Amino acid sequence: MSTNVSKQNRDDLLGKIGQIRTFISIAPQDENTGNLLSYLTELEKDVQGKKYGLVFEEHREGIDALLATHSPVLTEEKDLFINNDEQPNFLIEGDNLASLKVLEKTHKEKIDLIYIDPPYNTNNKDFVYDDTFIDSTDGFRHSKWLSFMNQRLRSAKILLKNSGVIFISIDDNEVAQLRMLCDEVFGENNFVGMILWKKKTNGNNMGWLPPVHDYIICFSKSIDNIFDLGFEISEEDILKNYSNPDNDPRGPWKTSDLSANHKGPHFPITNPTTGDTYYPPEGRYWVFNEQEVLKRIKDGRIIFGKSGKARPVQRVFIKDRVFSKRKAESWWDNHGLNADATQELKEAFGMSKVFTHPKPTKLIQNIVNISCPKDGIILDFFAGSGTTGHAVMNLNAMDGGRRRFVLCTNNENNICRDITYERLKRVIEKNKYTASLKYYKVDYIPISERLYYEYADELLRHIRELVELENGVNFTNNAEIGIVLTEEELNAYTASTDNLSKCRKLYMGHDLLPTSEQEGLFKERNIEISIIPDYYYRDLQER
């Protein structure tokens, strides 16, 4: 029997803490002894803490301090709205932790797929923590990266549907730590798999084993409810394996082995035309009993080859098959390369080196294709050059899907405005895509040492953006959809015959009470009323 040395040492330390507690308890009591007893309790909790798993020094970011004293809100950059009269996609500029906190208000358990390509923490100034590049001289570089990722992944879990999944690109520097962190956040049992994606054709003799791949870790929100992952099998792929050389009225067919290696019937099958008899190959058995075989020979479902003189095979008709998805295996060597991604950006902007280490759209298209319904919502909160949005639009154009995306990125070096947005804009224009796009910026309203009623009006000015974001709608120059948040707005809206004649749906603040006359107008005009929920800022009201 093995000995748990760590438990022995832990128990020994707890025993010593207990002796110190006893000594302090019998000493004259004052404020200092009370504090010491309290400290001992904290030490005991720490000693009895985690016994297995990922342990790291938790670090606090500047954004944590800001979010403790301010409420993040969204403000639309209306001049950047791309309106093609479709449900809008959204691009959010700002710290992605603040963006995620906003999305927790609008998209809790509503996201079908999250794909992220976070900093790899390579020591090559790819990871900025609190405005400082993290390099190999930082003794806490792994802990800082894990603290950074931990908060964001916990928000991501809140946003995923029960059927939702998250894919995370990473390399050797943090793959082990990331896997353990995801085990903690999403649950070990919700691990779906890890893709090895071949990103380049050679490793340029870097290191002892030159790397040519990245990892893509996948976790589900709930493995029991996960979306049916896999590639749809196209009609073309199905038909190429079937034919109908004898014009059978039952349609295209193919042949299949009549034997199997599991124990079953073993008897001679006789060709009624030639009189030849056949047994299953050695170690194999027929898949049907003798009576069923005779029935299928008569019905033409078992034939003796296309010549009528060969070994018996079963004829399988395409109409009788139920085709499941083709599973996406873990080795991806034909899903786009880094060089393809660089070329895509060059084509979009007409210049090289627009963005470092972009991902190819083919890679993201395939991830979206296997893991998200055609009307799903995709989130990328490390949006970078905007590949995820580009990929979603490409896929929608290919298969007629109505997927929508939400992208979040900071604006360091004007990346959000000059790269992410500009790329999406150019892709839409070049390909004549019908996608619409709204551009939001994260702002902050101070709430520390203020009562809710003191800043409630400031929050109210940003409700429109939240309603648009949650419902995928556009209020700008859209007569068919309206929004009223105050009694004054409600009265003005219903007083306008032009508004009422065109409106199909009206979003109304949860605390508004329309008059019976106003309710009659809505009913007469067949205007659908949608009450805006009060959960956007309920947490602040209860402070």
Secondary structure, DSSP 8 states (H G I E B T S, - for coil): ----HHHHHHHHHHHHHHHHHHHHHHS---HHHHHHHHHHHHHHHHHTS-SSS--------HHHHHHHHEEEEEEE-GGG-B--SS-EEEEEES-HHHHHHHHHHH-TTTEEEEEE------SSS--EETTEE--TT-TTHHHHHHHHHHHHHHHHHHHEEEEEEEEEEE-TTTHHHHHHHHHHHH-GGGEEEEEEEE--S--TT-SSS---EEEEEEEES-GGG----SB---HHHHHTT-B-TT--TT--EEEE-SEESSS-----EE-TTT--EE---TT-EESS-HHHHHHHHHHTSEESTTTSSS--EEEEEGGG-----B---SEESSS--HHHHHHHHHHHHSSS-SSSS---HHHHHHHHHHHS-TT-EEEESS-TTTHHHHHHHHHHHHH----EEEEEE--GGGHIIIIIIHHHHHHHHHHT---EEEEEEEEEEE-TT--HHHHHHHHHTTHHHHHHHHHT---TT-TTEEEE-SHHHHHHHHH-HHHHHH-SEEEE-TT----HHHHHHHHHTT-EEEE--STTSHHHHT-
